[in-house]
Amino acid sequence: MVRNVDDFDFCLPSHSQAVLEGLQRLCANPKLVDVTLVAGGQEFPCHRGVLALCSHYFHAMFSGDFAESIAARVELKEVDPIALEMLLDFAYMGKVTINQDNVERLMRTSSQLHFPTVQKVCSRYLRQQMDATNCLGICEFGESHGCPEVSSKAWSFLQENFEAVSQQEEFLQLSKERLVVYLSNDQLQVQEEQSLAEAVLRWVRHDPGHRAQFLPELLELTHLVSLPDQYLQNLLATEPLVRDSDASKALVARSRSTKRPSPPQKLEEVLVVVGGRVLEETEDEGGGQEMPATTRNFAFYNPKSRRWMALPDFPDYNKWGFSLVALNNDVYVTGGSRGSQNDTWSTTQAWRFCPRDGTWKPIASMLRARTNHTSAVLNGEIYVIGGKDLMGAAGVGVSGAAAASHPPAGTTVDAVEVERYDPYNKSWCAISPALKYVSNFAAASCLGKLYLVGSCAVKYNALTLQCYNPVQDLWSAITSPFIPKYLSAPRCATLHGLIYLIGDNTKKVYVYNPEANIWQKVQLLHTLHENGGMVALGDRLFVTGGHWKGMDGDYRVEMEVYDSAKDLWRREGSLPCRWLFHSSSSIFMDTSKWTEAF
């Protein structure tokens, strides 16, 4: 088409929405619709074209050689009319309200009629609402309705939270067959060795008349041979369900007398650390600043044996400014500098370490290059927050305070940019940015939400607290009494529904209660911990980081452990390497596979 210089292009932005709204109004006029759907005795006048655009099911029905393609009335058997009405409203308006009362019926019907967008939104809603009280039901629902991303997330949640799930009413309502499936999973993570046996006993006690016959079979799945002898002795002496079952008594007695090693795979919770740049002797003595030769950089600490063991090295040695989290017992490292003296640009790279395979593998790159960002896991997904794209800025090994004061990138002037990784779809997507700009911050998930605490380091402002609701994709600012003043390079971790906060520049430790919306102080640390980590492991907090001892003293990277019940910090010793920067998390792993000391 030849255009003239005086051509005028007119576009009405509201036209598309107006047409959809107009089509919906036309449904009230029988002469202006071309099909009527019938479900549950209710009639729904509508337009074939609108339905075909939103539903693969209707597209196939109306474009194929079926009787329905020309029929004025189409009956939909076994379709929920309430859910159908919601789907039709979505087809015309592009809006749907999902809540706990309608999500299952909406998911079921959108699967029947192949509304992919609504299926996806419902799937995400279910995953975001998952907790210990409902994960078993969500798992079965996902399996029965062809939603592998839902059932996969539920399985992962169960593996990581079995003890909490087994305390819920939903667990007691399980069928015997379903319970066998769950107990047969060798990736269940438990703090106490007898947790599986106790869960079985609780399930049987809920209906002993019918379930007592299954006790021997179920106890076989609880690794009795690995349990303490005193516990087995108590079962024989004091547990009526065992005493009243000859088969159960024989099984427990046989387990006591069997002298064999523990099962080949015994999951234990450990602290994993990925190290960045190492302080070399020449630097400690004021020597040169050359990059050191490659050294080991990945290890785990077993709190029971109090030993550091080596793991396969993180491939991008000498990085700094990266962030580490654990998800589904895998370790993920995101961003950081590129790690060489000549190339310190930030990177979009992300890596995953699978303990079962013992290998590091790259995953999809982040949308933005990030250094000195933070990351957290919420509802089975990884969130990365803020950070900078150093664009070739000189120097490595920047301290927490110094790093926090670099001009930010990966953020905008007004807000901190955030993206989220879905391990099922293996992809990143941007989400709503934080409301307030911060360049010096930490984040933690707690009670189904993401909390961001930080300040603008350049101005040394007081900390601000922001909260992200993943269901609504919405941030809010929280005004909280007694919020701490400025902290350099803050770090935080969640334990028992509380968020603990520390900084590089102080021994003070703060704790935030989201339900009460109040901050308090707890016992001081023994020493400073710079450029390290803060991790919840079991019922305790592990803090790691370096500090200089005296003006001309040694550089030490040490660890402390906090007992919240006693409000007491205990020195736990030194890390196995003098890392100037490292990041840490906790996972359950089969420690018998890794026997090389670090």
Rosetta blueprint (number, residue, H / E / L):
1 M L
2 V L
3 R L
4 N L
5 V L
6 D L
7 D L
8 F L
9 D L
10 F L
11 C L
12 L L
13 P L
14 S L
15 H H
16 S H
17 Q H
18 A H
19 V H
20 L H
21 E H
22 G H
23 L H
24 Q H
25 R H
26 L H
27 C L
28 A L
29 N L
30 P H
31 K H
32 L H
33 V L
34 D L
35 V E
36 T E
37 L E
38 V E
39 A E
40 G L
41 G L
42 Q E
43 E E
44 F E
45 P E
46 C E
47 H L
48 R H
49 G H
50 V H
51 L H
52 A H
53 L H
54 C H
55 S L
56 H H
57 Y H
58 F H
59 H H
60 A H
61 M H
62 F H
63 S H
64 G L
65 D L
66 F L
67 A H
68 E H
69 S H
70 I L
71 A L
72 A L
73 R E
74 V E
75 E E
76 L L
77 K L
78 E L
79 V L
80 D L
81 P H
82 I H
83 A H
84 L H
85 E H
86 M H
87 L H
88 L H
89 D H
90 F H
91 A H
92 Y H
93 M H
94 G L
95 K L
96 V L
97 T L
98 I L
99 N L
100 Q L
101 D L
102 N L
103 V H
104 E H
105 R H
106 L H
107 M H
108 R H
109 T H
110 S H
111 S H
112 Q H
113 L L
114 H L
115 F L
116 P H
117 T H
118 V H
119 Q H
120 K H
121 V H
122 C H
123 S H
124 R H
125 Y H
126 L H
127 R H
128 Q H
129 Q L
130 M L
131 D L
132 A L
133 T L
134 N L
135 C H
136 L H
137 G H
138 I H
139 C H
140 E H
141 F H
142 G H
143 E H
144 S H
145 H L
146 G L
147 C L
148 P H
149 E H
150 V H
151 S H
152 S H
153 K H
154 A H
155 W H
156 S H
157 F H
158 L H
159 Q H
160 E H
161 N L
162 F H
163 E H
164 A H
165 V H
166 S L
167 Q L
168 Q L
169 E H
170 E H
171 F H
172 L H
173 Q L
174 L L
175 S L
176 K H
177 E H
178 R H
179 L H
180 V H
181 V H
182 Y H
183 L H
184 S L
185 N L
186 D L
187 Q L
188 L L
189 Q L
190 V L
191 Q L
192 E L
193 E L
194 Q L
195 S H
196 L H
197 A H
198 E H
199 A H
200 V H
201 L H
202 R H
203 W H
204 V H
205 R H
206 H L
207 D L
208 P H
209 G H
210 H H
211 R H
212 A H
213 Q H
214 F H
215 L H
216 P H
217 E H
218 L H
219 L H
220 E H
221 L H
222 T H
223 H L
224 L H
225 V H
226 S H
227 L L
228 P L
229 D H
230 Q H
231 Y H
232 L H
233 Q H
234 N H
235 L H
236 L H
237 A H
238 T H
239 E L
240 P H
241 L H
242 V H
243 R H
244 D L
245 S L
246 D H
247 A H
248 S H
249 K H
250 A H
251 L H
252 V H
253 A H
254 R H
255 S H
256 R H
257 S H
258 T L
259 K L
260 R L
261 P L
262 S L
263 P L
264 P L
265 Q L
266 K L
267 L E
268 E E
269 E E
270 V E
271 L E
272 V E
273 V E
274 V E
275 G E
276 G L
277 R L
278 V E
279 L L
280 E L
281 E H
282 T H
283 E H
284 D H
285 E L
286 G L
287 G L
288 G L
289 Q L
290 E L
291 M L
292 P L
293 A L
294 T L
295 T L
296 R L
297 N L
298 F E
299 A E
300 F E
301 Y E
302 N E
303 P L
304 K L
305 S L
306 R L
307 R E
308 W E
309 M E
310 A E
311 L L
312 P L
313 D L
314 F L
315 P L
316 D L
317 Y L
318 N L
319 K L
320 W L
321 G L
322 F L
323 S E
324 L E
325 V E
326 A E
327 L E
328 N L
329 N L
330 D E
331 V E
332 Y E
333 V E
334 T E
335 G L
336 G L
337 S E
338 R L
339 G L
340 S E
341 Q L
342 N L
343 D E
344 T L
345 W L
346 S E
347 T E
348 T L
349 Q L
350 A E
351 W E
352 R E
353 F E
354 C E
355 P L
356 R L
357 D L
358 G L
359 T E
360 W E
361 K E
362 P E
363 I L
364 A L
365 S L
366 M L
367 L L
368 R L
369 A L
370 R E
371 T E
372 N L
373 H L
374 T E
375 S E
376 A E
377 V E
378 L E
379 N L
380 G L
381 E E
382 I E
383 Y E
384 V E
385 I E
386 G L
387 G L
388 K E
389 D L
390 L L
391 M L
392 G L
393 A L
394 A L
395 G L
396 V L
397 G L
398 V L
399 S L
400 G H
401 A H
402 A H
403 A H
404 A H
405 S L
406 H L
407 P L
408 P L
409 A L
410 G L
411 T E
412 T L
413 V L
414 D L
415 A L
416 V E
417 E L
418 V E
419 E E
420 R E
421 Y E
422 D E
423 P L
424 Y L
425 N L
426 K L
427 S E
428 W E
429 C E
430 A E
431 I E
432 S L
433 P L
434 A L
435 L L
436 K L
437 Y L
438 V L
439 S L
440 N E
441 F E
442 A E
443 A E
444 A E
445 S E
446 C E
447 L L
448 G L
449 K E
450 L E
451 Y E
452 L E
453 V E
454 G E
455 S E
456 C L
457 A L
458 V L
459 K L
460 Y L
461 N L
462 A L
463 L L
464 T E
465 L E
466 Q E
467 C E
468 Y E
469 N E
470 P L
471 V L
472 Q L
473 D L
474 L E
475 W E
476 S E
477 A E
478 I E
479 T L
480 S L
481 P L
482 F L
483 I L
484 P L
485 K L
486 Y L
487 L L
488 S L
489 A L
490 P L
491 R E
492 C E
493 A E
494 T E
495 L E
496 H L
497 G L
498 L E
499 I E
500 Y E
501 L E
502 I E
503 G L
504 D L
505 N L
506 T L
507 K L
508 K L
509 V E
510 Y E
511 V E
512 Y E
513 N E
514 P L
515 E L
516 A L
517 N L
518 I E
519 W E
520 Q E
521 K E
522 V E
523 Q L
524 L L
525 L L
526 H L
527 T L
528 L L
529 H L
530 E E
531 N E
532 G E
533 G E
534 M E
535 V E
536 A E
537 L E
538 G L
539 D L
540 R E
541 L E
542 F E
543 V E
544 T E
545 G E
546 G E
547 H E
548 W E
549 K L
550 G L
551 M L
552 D L
553 G L
554 D L
555 Y E
556 R E
557 V E
558 E E
559 M E
560 E E
561 V E
562 Y E
563 D E
564 S L
565 A L
566 K L
567 D L
568 L E
569 W E
570 R E
571 R E
572 E E
573 G E
574 S E
575 L L
576 P L
577 C L
578 R L
579 W E
580 L L
581 F L
582 H E
583 S E
584 S E
585 S E
586 S E
587 I E
588 F E
589 M E
590 D E
591 T H
592 S H
593 K H
594 W L
595 T L
596 E L
597 A E
598 F L
